[in-house]
Amino acid sequence: MKRKLLIDTDTASDDAVALLMALLWRDLEVVAISVVSGNVPVDQGVRNALFAVELAGADVPVYRGAEHPLIRPAVHAEFFHGKDGLGDAGYSPRRLEAQPGHAVDAIIRTARDNPRLTIVTLGPLTNLALALQLDPHLVDHVHRCVVMGGAACTVGNITPAAEYNIWCDPEAARLVFHSGLPVEMVGWELCRKQANLLPDEIQRLRALDTPLANFTIDCNRTAIQANHRQSGDPGLALPDPVAMAITLDPSVCTRASRHYVDVETRSELTRGMTVVDALGVAGDSRNAPHWAPLTTAPPCVTVCWSIDIGRWKQMLFEVLSGG
């Protein structure tokens, strides 16, 4: 029996590649795609998701979700992905349309109808937080919840302290992390440096000359330039496909451990920072007797610390070699 997957996304260039990986993976069934405001406004994200579904030759329902974070104004990332989120290459769906109804309702219904569902989130966690507020028992139906977001004890990509998805809606992230869902945090840092698609690998992709490979490069043309400007990394950073690789094959994550993780929501300096209690000191008054520690700080998130870079890239090439 195929594993069932729901993808929540703010569909821009790396999200679209992650969607292709899931839609074309051999032992997986994507049962729904929910779209949230993030990299691009939600309606643009819906169009981009529909295009990716069409490109994969799939037939998966796509649902429109939250237009803005729980309590904050929306801040998009066109500077990184282009105005349309897909490198401004003019991609648009030709036949598919979004399903009626709200993505939050679709998440709740899909989880109830698919025992041991896996959820992977590729954008801000607004939709999932709203679903948990409506139905706290959602946690009972979810087998895995892979979150592309955060930065585990390292620098961020939107502020010095925070990764974009968590920074965009930190209140939603905090709610999800503390909800009881089996959260696996795949931080932005895992796609950096040698985990980038390097220039020779981008050339290898282009040489495949398949529609999927060409789309992967072309929709990320703005992101390649932005990645160089922002972080000085050597190639194309693909955080969402890295998270999807771990979703599809958990062995891609080579080191993981469970920790208490909190999200900063009050400070503008560190808004959206994922604070990982790596040493288990939160709540232990012996470590800081002069301040009032947390009364309880149980592990709530599985943090992925390292990946098999070769395996994740192999998976990407496997998918993009077809079609």
Salt bridges, closest charged atoms under 4 A:
ASP27 OD1 - ARG3 NH2 3.18
GLU29 OE1 - LYS4 NZ 3.77
ASP43 OD1 - ARG64 NE 2.51
GLU67 OE2 - ARG64 NH2 2.76
ASP135 OD2 - ARG112 NH2 3.08
ASP140 OD2 - HIS137 ND1 3.32
GLU171 OE2 - ARG72 NH2 2.83
GLU184 OE2 - ARG144 NE 2.81
GLU201 OE1 - LYS313 NZ 2.88
ASP218 OD1 - ARG206 NH2 2.65
ASP233 OD2 - ARG192 NE 2.98
ASP249 OD2 - ARG311 NE 3.13
ASP262 OD1 - ARG174 NE 2.72
ASP262 OD1 - HIS178 NE2 3.70
GLU268 OE2 - ARG72 NH1 3.63
ASP284 OD2 - ARG286 NH2 2.80
GLU318 OE1 - ARG26 NH1 3.74
GLU318 OE2 - ARG311 NH1 3.59
